[in-house]
C-alpha cells in the first residue's frame, strides 16, 4: 500500500463533495442575504425543474440544501463538544510521572504524549489543530518497552499526518451526502490504508514486525477498545484483518476492490447534478 493510494483516497471524495458543498453554501448565503449568485448549481436546478414543469420539486431541493447546512453545523458542534469534554476528562486523569518520562524520552517539548491513569487499554491520536497521542497506564503496564515503542511509532504516523482531522472531514462528507454512497466507501478505505501505512512506519522504525504484532495481539486479548463519541484514530480499533495479513506477510499488497453498484449509483447522481450545472451555462 503506497502513499499515493492514500492521497487519491482522500482527495477524490473531497473533489466530489466539495463541488456540491460549495454550490449549496453559495445558495444558502444567497437566501440569507438576498445575494444574486450567477451560475449556481442549485439555482440552475430550480430553472431546469421549472422549465420541465416540475417547479414543485424546488421546495424539496431547498429542504435538501437547508438539511445539509444544518447537518454540517450539528456534526461540527457535536464533535467540538465531545472532544473538548473528553480532553478535559483526560487531563483530570493525567499521570504526571509517566507523561513527563515519555515526553522526555521521545523529546516532545510540546507534550504531544499524554498518559492517563485508566484501567482500560487506550492508544489513540486525537485533536485537529494540535493533535496528541493519549495512552493509558493499563496499556503501559500491559506491553513491554519495545512493544510500547511500536505502538507510539504507529500513533506518531497518525499524528504527523493529522489523520483525526482528515477522517472527520471524510466522515462528515459521507454522512452528509449519503445519497452518494461511494463517499462512505472512500472513508472506510482511507482508514484501512492509513492503518497499514502507520504499521509500516512502525515496522521500519524497529526493523521487525514482532513488537507491533505482539502489541496488537495483547490488546485484542484484553478486549476491544472503548468507543468514543468523536473523531479519533485508535491503535487496535480499525482494519484488524488487513493489518494482521500485512504483519504476517509485509510483501502482500492490499488491492482496491471498488464496489461497482455504489460507484455506478454515485456516478449517475453526480452526473445528473452536473447536468444541472451545464444547463446554467446554456
Number of C-alpha atoms within 10 A of each C-alpha: 19 12 11 9 14 17 12 13 21 20 13 13 22 17 11 17 19 14 14 18 19 13 19 22 17 18 23 19 14 14 13 8 8 10 12 13 14 12 15 21 25 24 23 21 22 20 17 19 17 14 10 8 9 12 15 11 14 18 10 11 16 18 12 14 19 15 13 20 16 12 15 15 12 12 17 14 12 14 16 16 14 15 20 14 11 15 14 12 12 19 14 11 14 20 18 13 9 19 20 16 13 17 17 13 9 13 11 12 10 9 15 19 25 21 28 23 18 16 10 17 23 24 25 25 28 25 21 18 9 10 21 23 22 22 28 24 19 16 23 17 11 16 18 14 11 14 21 20 19 28 25 24 22 27 29 22 20 26 23 10 14 20 25 23 19 18 20 19 17 24 19 20 23 22 17 20 18 13 14 24 20 23 28 20 17 21 22 17 19 22 21 21 22 24 26 26 20 22 26 23 18 24 21 13 13 16 11 14 19 15 22 24 20 15 22 20 14 16 21 15 8 11 12 13 17 10 9 10 11 20 22 21 25 22 23 23 17 16 17 16 10 14 24 15 15 20 20 12 11 16 10 11 11 15 7 9 7 12 11 10 11 17 15 14 15 19 16 13 14 17 12 12 16 17 15 21 20 13 14 18 10 5
